Amino acid sequence: MAGARDIDSLLKGWEFQPGEVSARLVKARNGRDVIQMRVDMGLLQMETDLRPDGVHPNGAETYFDYLVGEAVRTGERFRLTKEQCAEADREFVQYYHRRICWLSLREYRRAARDADHSLAFMDFVREHSPDEEWTLSHEQYRPFVLFHRVQATALATLEENGAASAIKEINVGLDQFRDLFARYDAAEQFSDDELVRRLEQMRESVRKKYEVGQTLEEQLAAAVRDEDYERAASLRDQMRTRPPAVAGGDRPDGLGDGPDDGFARVDHAAPDA
């Protein structure tokens, strides 16, 4: 009698929850770690390194790597074909699924790594896009991926180096958002953007929970803005002589208890990112 080919045993006791990311890290039969993500009527299984489906497109580690090689061989005239665009989209979707799983599992450095892959791939396809419409269909998701990248990096830094360093990472991310809005002549929309506001809420949540005042970088920015150059010089001296952050800082447990505090909430409304 043939062995069972259904996945009933895998789904037993693991109900699908609409609107939530449910993921787990399990051991495969050969001992390697794999991620499983519960979806409606089934699950997705992903590798933890390189491409989530474990495929090596045309012998490359990822399809992004393959396309970079093609661009190098072809030169400046390289443009993505229709088939290459479709394959690029497949890789974007795969990395998106794994990224939100890493966030759900609180594997923040791994989430940031996958976001970096997607952002770099977005840069590549923007440069080699076949047309403006296809470019914009992907660029609309850049803020969403960047948000995940900043969120993940800040949470990892909070665990490793403490609250002040996490606030610094959030501020760096907000500057990246500001530059992004300026690139698309939308600087006036920066302050009202939902993702920007959520990063600001995240920063203030860290500040309140861990009783952190303004960082030296924030004080310096304020001094420069107020043209208080003597204070700015003093702050720069303090920044040069301050001791390095100590690893093993505050773990962000409890910061995701509220639905809108920007910590544990995982967005999954942009499957093309």
C-alpha positions, -999 to 999 in steps of 0.1 A, spaced: 0 0 0 14 34 -10 22 58 18 -1 88 25 4 117 2 -18 142 19 -7 169 43 -34 164 69 -8 156 97 11 188 90 -21 210 92 -36 192 123 -37 216 152 -24 245 131 -54 266 120 -52 292 94 -59 327 108 -70 352 82 -50 385 85 -22 369 105 12 356 95 17 321 111 51 306 105 73 280 122 109 268 118 111 230 116 137 203 108 134 186 74 142 148 71 178 155 62 182 177 93 182 211 76 160 239 89 131 250 67 103 276 73 67 267 70 40 293 66 4 285 71 -18 297 42 -55 291 34 -60 254 25 -23 245 30 12 258 37 43 271 20 77 256 28 108 277 22 146 273 25 163 295 51 192 306 28 195 320 -7 164 315 -28 134 304 -7 124 276 -32 159 262 -31 163 265 -69 195 278 -85 183 295 -117 206 287 -146 232 277 -120 232 310 -101 224 314 -64 194 336 -71 177 349 -102 190 383 -93 225 370 -95 218 354 -128 204 386 -143 234 406 -130 256 382 -149 235 386 -180 238 424 -177 276 422 -174 278 401 -205 254 421 -225 265 456 -215 246 489 -213 220 478 -239 207 450 -215 169 452 -210 147 426 -193 126 405 -215 90 396 -208 100 362 -195 128 377 -174 103 401 -159 80 372 -149 108 353 -133 120 384 -114 85 388 -101 85 352 -89 117 359 -69 102 391 -54 72 372 -42 93 344 -27 115 368 -7 84 387 4 69 355 19 101 346 37 106 381 49 73 383 67 79 349 82 112 360 96 95 390 111 68 368 126 95 345 141 114 375 154 145 366 133 151 402 126 186 401 110 173 375 86 143 396 77 166 426 71 188 404 49 159 394 27 147 430 25 182 441 14 180 415 -14 146 428 -26 157 465 -24 189 457 -44 169 437 -69 145 466 -72 174 489 -80 185 465 -107 151 461 -124 146 499 -123 178 503 -142 171 476 -168 133 478 -170 117 473 -204 93 502 -199 82 529 -174 49 512 -165 67 480 -154 91 501 -134 64 520 -115 45 487 -108 75 477 -87 86 510 -73 52 515 -56 63 487 -32 97 502 -23 84 520 7 68 488 20 100 468 17 121 497 32 97 498 61 103 461 68 140 467 65 141 496 90 117 478 114 138 446 113 171 464 117 159 485 146 145 455 164 177 435 159 197 465 172 174 468 202 182 432 211 219 435 205 229 471 215 200 486 234 174 513 229 195 543 220 211 524 191 177 512 179 164 548 179 194 558 158 186 530 133 150 542 130 161 578 124 185 565 97 155 548 81 134 579 83 161 598 65 160 571 38 122 576 35 127 613 32 152 608 4 128 584 -14 100 609 -13 123 636 -26 134 614 -55 98 612 -67 91 649 -61 67 640 -32 86 656 -3 54 673 9 38 639 15 65 626 38 50 637 71 16 623 63 27 589 50 14 560 71 46 540 71 66 571 82 42 577 110 44 541 122 82 544 123 79 575 143 55 558 166 79 529 169 107 552 179 86 569 205 75 536 219 111 526 224 119 559 239 90 556 264 95 520 273 132 522 279 132 558 292 156 571 266 159 608 259 172 624 227 202 606 213 234 625 207 226 624 169 192 639 175 207 666 198 233 674 172 207 677 144 187 701 166 218 721 174 227 725 137 191 734 129 192 761 156 226 773 144 240 766 179 274 757 165 292 757 199 268 730 212 271 711 180 309 710 184 305 698 219 281 671 209 305 659 181 332 656 207 309 635 229 301 613 199 337 607 191 346 597 227 316 577 237 322 540 244 309 515 219 275 500 224 275 468 245 260 437 229 232 419 246 208 448 251 171 449 256 150 422 241 118 437 225 94 414 241 61 431 249 66 459 224 42 441 200 12 439 223 -6 468 207 -19 465 171 -4 498 159 29 502 179 50 492 149 68 463 165 53 429 162 27 437 136 36 422 102 21 437 71 14 413 43 -7 434 19 19 438 -9 26 403 -24 46 418 -53 72 432 -29 
